């Protein structure tokens, strides 16, 4: 969870939409990874998708502040 938002096990498109909505309201700044994954600026977190059976759900990749996202 981040600021009341569940990051793991969600529909990726729904989570992306929620992140964009919060950024547009000025609640947070977004980071965009090299493969287009959205993240929360300052949290060093990117939303990823992982396979769940025949579908895909969200996962959160947290990284060190000095780490560079290369996909």
DAMOKA-V957067 format. One record per backbone hydrogen bond with DSSP energy under -0.5 kcal/mol. CO is the residue of the C=O (numbers start at 1). NH is the residue of the N-H. Records with the same first field share a line. If there is no record, write none. Layout:
BEGIN
CO->NH + NH
END
This chain:
BEGIN
2->5
4->6
5->2
10->58
11->15
12->16
13->17
14->18
15->19
16->20
17->21
18->22
19->23
20->24
21->25
22->26 + 27 + 28
23->26
29->41
31->39
33->36
37->33
38->47
39->31 + 41
40->43 + 44 + 45
44->63
45->40
46->61
48->59
50->57
52->55
55->52
57->50
58->9
59->48
60->62
61->46
64->67
68->70
END
